């Protein structure tokens, strides 16, 4: 499609013989929130790391905003923001210092970085804690800082790797509302989560991964229709139907 | 380049905020310096307290005690007979000078008297040195008394008052002491006269090496926490990240060294302004080499524990071979192995600058070795450095 902002074609990546990503292909339209679901070890994070130019694929192609992630990673990094699953923060710095530092790393001047940092902290409801040391923040506040950093530099494409995992309902709801606001502003988002109702409400399309492959990809409605009445079936039912009920590590 | 510098500045800021890191890299060396200062009195070769029991209380006894107190490095502590005997009995003291009752009177009348050294065993090394000093003072007293007596007897019957004779003789004797006929000149043919000058450079280079090697753990920790990975999703290239970490290591080491050298300057007064600046320049090049080694360690270590242990073992082996704790005798196996230790060159050269007033030009071979280590370390670590396991 001419409007595709992200094009992923036949992506492969192995670690010591283990196929983490095995022939993954999908596209994301500009302004779309695309959900990548799957049990632990399905290959979601590896896919995101390849798209974010951290890992090189063994084979396959990734085009983001018209730039190849393997041939021109610097061009890709100029237009992406990443909110990793881990809390990748400097705990000895304040919230503001964290945001300003990462802002400088995405190419903002000192003044711009500070301005954007304050705006993002306001967005996350942390303006009053701007000068507080991150080490003293609650898990939910750290998650919000983690998210706010990803917004520095106004990226065109946002990778959100389980941004709401393990936090209190208030912080989760706050992050959720911010993603909704970003959606309304037309930001392109690749979103992974274990909260199926979030994916159902936010994503225009979702892909379900398992064993390094995409085993289903459709709108939430389309996926639910596959196994029953979409009004009664939940995305979680679809997920369990597709990936099975056996426990994963 | 600009982003690498911002990254380095951020690292230095983190270092200055980490209380544990600061305690380890600054407080610990300061405590070591303080212990040294206590041990060496911040100064020269001999420091001791002479314990004296004055049972006489006369003029010559007082003169003897005053003479002892004037000796550089000797502090006099007066004790009562009972206390001195008790402390000797308890092995609390090894050596006490007893000035017996009648000492001054006998010296004045007969020209000879007796001092008593009460000691445990041979009195210990300090006791033996004090004994020699006291014998020297006693001989000087004996000579002075002889001079007084001879002058008085020669001038007897001339009508000159004895007090006047004594004043003149005292003045002449003082002049003689101030300008002795035989002077002793000290010339160094190696090493340094000041122990503190020998140990401070070694301790300084040891802690800098220690801090930077153990500091490699921070990079491994960042890799585990994901901040390195996150940085790679910004516009920071791997090269900039690597260079930023290298500059950060140099920055951390330099801040640490500057504070320690400045403290040594203030407390031990072991520098001239020129030797201080030259020491800073020299240590800067040393830090550049150690920082490169630290990156090699961060690159090969998979876990923080591994980085810690490799850092500690490497540091200890390097400082021992570098002669930090004891003099390595020439021709020995340790001496040969020590040629492979970066600290050998750091310690030798820094001692030359501090104690012997050498210039940077005199320590060029050491500087070249550090530059070589830095270049090889950087190339090696850049080849094996991975910000994210399995990544670029």
Interface residues (C-beta under 8 A of the other chain):
Chain A: X15 X49 X52 X53 X54 X55 X56 X74 X77 X78 X80 X81 X82 X84 X86 X87 X88 X89 X90 X92 X93 X97 X101 X102 X104 X105 X106 X107 X149
Chain B: X3 X6 X7 X10 X13 X14 X17 X18 X225 X226 X227 X229 X230 X231 X232 X233 X234 X235 X236 X237 X388 X390 X391 X392
